[in-house]
């Protein structure tokens, strides 16, 4: 008996779910349309922004591809041109300043290299002078020792 009651509850639940699904589908049927869509609206936009100076056509006129429809007041374009021209001049000036700084640094580096080479040559000359002076001192010392021996020699017997 319990088994039949359980099956009845499950069956009732399934029946309610199916009924809810069918009711939902009937209340919102899919809308399928067929046909041809045409429009006479064309969006026209300029290549540059600005205020329209002169409109050469009116609504409803037929136009051809490439036909001039309006002119734009060039004030804003001129202002942009002047701004970017000044910006370019500033950039050119900065580039020239950078080049001048580079030339100055190259000259300083070249001068420092020449000074270093001159200092090296002077140090090498001093080293050679010191080596020559050392050699001279050794020779003088050897000579003095030799003379001292000669001075002491006559006191001894010569030849006998």
VOGU-3710 file (C-alpha; in Angstrom, 3 decimals, decimal comma):
1> xxxxxxxxxx> 0,000/0,000/0,000  2,825/2,325/0,791  4,397/1,430/-2,482  1,305/2,486/-4,419  1,090/5,744/-2,496  4,777/6,507/-3,288  4,246/5,760/-6,968  1,169/7,922/-6,996  3,103/10,869/-5,507  5,932/10,463/-8,053
11> xxxxxxxxxx> 3,443/10,174/-10,895  1,611/13,291/-9,709  4,901/15,218/-9,546  5,828/14,176/-13,091  2,345/15,112/-14,323  2,623/18,573/-12,712  6,071/19,131/-14,251  4,813/18,217/-17,737  1,781/20,485/-17,306  3,968/23,417/-16,215
21> xxxxxxxxxx> 6,270/22,911/-19,208  3,367/22,800/-21,679  1,771/25,894/-20,114  5,024/27,810/-20,374  5,491/26,901/-24,060  1,905/27,830/-24,954  2,054/31,237/-23,221  5,301/32,260/-25,054  5,301/30,861/-28,544  8,414/31,531/-30,676
31> xxxxxxxxxx> 7,899/34,352/-33,124  9,163/33,545/-36,629  9,061/36,298/-39,254  10,071/36,271/-42,897  10,383/39,217/-45,226  12,691/41,872/-46,697  13,983/44,828/-44,742  14,787/48,011/-46,671  15,913/51,409/-45,489  16,514/54,791/-46,989
41> xxxxxxxxxx> 18,582/56,011/-44,074  22,298/56,407/-44,725  24,734/57,554/-42,083  27,201/60,087/-43,428  30,231/61,119/-41,409  33,206/63,348/-42,195  36,816/62,258/-42,046  37,618/65,192/-39,736  35,579/66,792/-36,989  34,375/70,355/-37,275
51> xxxxxxxxxx> 31,415/72,662/-37,675  29,474/72,557/-40,964  30,144/75,743/-42,893  27,940/75,134/-45,915  25,396/72,393/-46,689  25,249/71,745/-50,427  22,271/69,325/-50,494  18,877/69,237/-48,833  16,892/66,345/-47,441  15,438/64,237/-50,222
61> xxxxxxxxxx> 18,054/65,216/-52,864  19,600/62,359/-54,823  23,349/62,209/-54,485  26,102/60,308/-56,248  29,113/58,557/-54,808  31,934/61,043/-54,249  29,633/64,097/-54,498  30,491/66,972/-52,151  27,645/67,259/-49,623  28,928/69,908/-47,228
71> xxxxxxxxxx> 31,969/71,930/-46,312  33,410/72,095/-42,822  34,610/75,352/-41,263  38,402/75,044/-41,288  39,001/77,013/-38,062  39,283/73,940/-35,853  41,415/72,181/-38,446  43,695/75,216/-38,683  44,008/75,321/-34,896  44,915/71,627/-34,849
81> xxxxxxxxxx> 47,425/72,181/-37,637  49,025/75,080/-35,758  49,140/73,064/-32,517  50,773/70,062/-34,137  53,123/72,345/-36,079  54,320/73,942/-32,832  54,603/70,518/-31,233  56,764/69,347/-34,139  58,957/72,458/-33,854  59,411/71,800/-30,141
91> xxxxxxxxxx> 60,361/68,206/-30,843  62,869/69,340/-33,500  64,389/71,783/-31,013  64,698/69,028/-28,410  66,385/66,758/-30,944  68,848/69,515/-31,872  69,515/70,189/-28,179  70,195/66,497/-27,667  72,586/66,445/-30,632  74,439/69,497/-29,301
101> xxxxxxxxxx> 74,733/67,876/-25,865  76,052/64,708/-27,474  78,658/66,655/-29,475  79,728/68,468/-26,290  80,054/65,199/-24,367  82,018/63,623/-27,238  84,416/66,604/-27,254  84,820/66,402/-23,476  85,498/62,679/-23,689  88,048/63,201/-26,476
111> xxxxxxxxxx> 89,767/65,920/-24,421  89,822/63,669/-21,343  91,360/60,851/-23,390  94,052/63,227/-24,706  94,754/64,471/-21,170  94,986/60,877/-19,946  97,350/59,954/-22,778  99,509/63,023/-22,003  99,564/62,141/-18,287  100,544/58,555/-19,173
121> xxxxxxxxxx> 103,360/59,793/-21,437  104,595/62,129/-18,681  104,497/59,319/-16,105  106,399/56,992/-18,457  109,005/59,734/-19,044  109,341/60,232/-15,277  109,733/56,482/-14,829  112,506/56,362/-17,447  114,173/59,373/-15,841  114,002/57,702/-12,425
131> xxxxxxxxxx> 115,413/54,456/-13,856  118,256/56,409/-15,487  118,936/58,254/-12,227  118,996/54,929/-10,352  121,413/53,441/-12,839  123,575/56,569/-12,621  123,597/56,332/-8,831  124,647/52,675/-8,987  127,459/53,476/-11,394  128,663/56,348/-9,223
141> xxxxxxxxxx> 128,525/54,101/-6,161  130,457/51,376/-7,952  132,998/53,962/-9,118  133,471/55,358/-5,601  133,979/51,906/-4,198  136,525/51,235/-6,907  138,335/54,494/-6,162  138,402/53,689/-2,490  140,090/50,407/-3,316  142,602/52,197/-5,483
151> xxxxxxxxxx> 143,406/54,669/-2,723  143,999/51,860/-0,261  146,060/49,904/-2,714  149,123/52,196/-2,797  149,535/51,782/0,904  150,207/48,189/0,313  153,294/47,127/-1,427  153,205/47,563/-5,097  154,811/45,049/-7,239  156,850/43,377/-4,527
//
